[in-house]
């Protein structure tokens, strides 16, 4: 089980067991037990990759996992969704992957747990690499702009906002 807090400060716990996996499949069509296999919707891409790329689908999976807790608190689907924004979504996603890795490790599927961990590390490295490249590009553009008489990207943003 992994926990995170929503934007109102309430703690939520993601529990992945057979019953919650059944609930996820019924609500979303996602079979978490087949995380390393392609789905009928996309026979070329493993479910893990689909969930990594489609954060809305991943949020639907997370909401299905939180169903029992949501119901016990008397919170509607819309109210639950409104508690998830920005950093909360990131924390919920991190808790989901951690809980799923724990589930597979406890089930004796260390191969699947290692695969998930390795893929998450690769995604994190790729995001870090792209973030660094974007930072380098911003610096390069700022240097170009300063030689053209503009101070920075911020000066362009300020000009474009003042025109609106």
N, C-alpha and C positions, 0 to 999 in steps of 0.2 A: 504494500500500500504506500502510495506517495501522496503528499498533501501540498496544497498551495492556497493562497489567499486571493479572494476576489477584490474588486476595487472599493468595496465597502469595509474590507478588513475581515470578512467572514472566512473561516478556514473550510476547505473542501478536501475530501479524501477520495482518491481514485483507487478503487478496489477492483482488481481483475481476477475473476474466478470463472468457472464454467457457466454459472447462471448469468453473470454480467456479460459474458461473451455471447450467450444466446440472446440476451436483450439487445446487444449492439447489432447482431445479425438481423433480428426481427425489425429493428427500427431503421437501420441504414443499409442493409444488404451486405455489410462488411463482415467477413469471417476472420476474426483476429487469429484463429488457429492456423490460418493459411497465409500468414503475414509474408512468408518468403516465396509465395507462388503468385503467378499472374491471375487476374480475374477474368470472367467472361466479358466484361465491358472493355478490357484492354489486355488482350492475350500476349502482348509484348512486354508489359511492364509489371514487375512484382507489386503486390499490394503495398509493401513498405514504401516503395517509390511513389506510388499514387497518393498515399497519405502524406508523404513528405512534401509533395508538390501542391496538393489541394487542401489548404488549411481550413477551408469551409467544411469539407467532408470530415476532416480530422476533428473539428469542433463539434460536428454532429455526433461523432463517435464518443467524444468526451462527454457530451451532454447525455447520451444514452447510458454511459457508465455512471453518471451522477444521478440518474433517474430516482433511485430509491431515496437517496439523501435529499434531493429536491422535494420529493413528495412528502417526506417526513417533516420538512420545514414549511410546507404549505406554499411553496414558491411556484409560480406559473413558468411555462417555457419562456415566455417573453421577458419576465422579470429575471430569470436566470441569464438569458442572453445579454440583458442590459448590464449585468454585473461583470461582464467579460469585455475588457477593452485593453488595447495596448499591451503593457507589460504583463497583465493578467493572462492574456492569451498565450504569451510566451511561457509563463510559469506553468500554465495548465498543460501545454504541449510537452514541456520538459518532464512534468510529473507523469504524463501519460506514457512517454517512452521509458522512463525509469520503472514504472509499474509493470509495463509489458515485458521488459527485460527481466525483472524479478520473477514474474510469472513463469517465463520459460526456463529460467535457471532452477527454480524450485520444482518444476515439472521434469527436470532431468534433460532438458533440451538445451544444453550448454552451447551447442553449435548455433542454434537460432539466436540465443542471447549474444553470442560473440559476433554474429553477422550483424545484428541490429546495432550493437555498440560500435563496430567498425564503420558501418554506414553513417551513423550519426556523427562520428568523428570526422569522416570525410566531408560531410555536408558542412560541419562547423569550420573546417579548414578552408573549404571553397568559399564560404561566406567571408571569412577573414581575408582571404586573398583578394576577392572582388572588392571588399571595402577598402583595402590598401590601394588597389588600382584606381578606384574612384577618387580617393584622397590625392593620389599623385596627379590624376587628370585635373582635378580642381586647382591644384597648385600651378600646374602648367598653364591652364587657362587664365588664372589670375596674373601670372607673369606676363602673358601675352597682352592681357587687357591693360596692365599698368604701362606697358610700352606704347599702347594705343591711346593713352590719356585717361583711361578709366581706372579707378582705384582697385576694384575687385568685383567678384561676382555679386557681392552684397550691394554694390552701387547700382548694378544692373537691376537687381531685384527691387531696390528702393525706387528706381526710376519707373519700372514697370508697374509697381503698386501705386505710385503717385498719379499715374495716368488714369487709373480706374476710378 
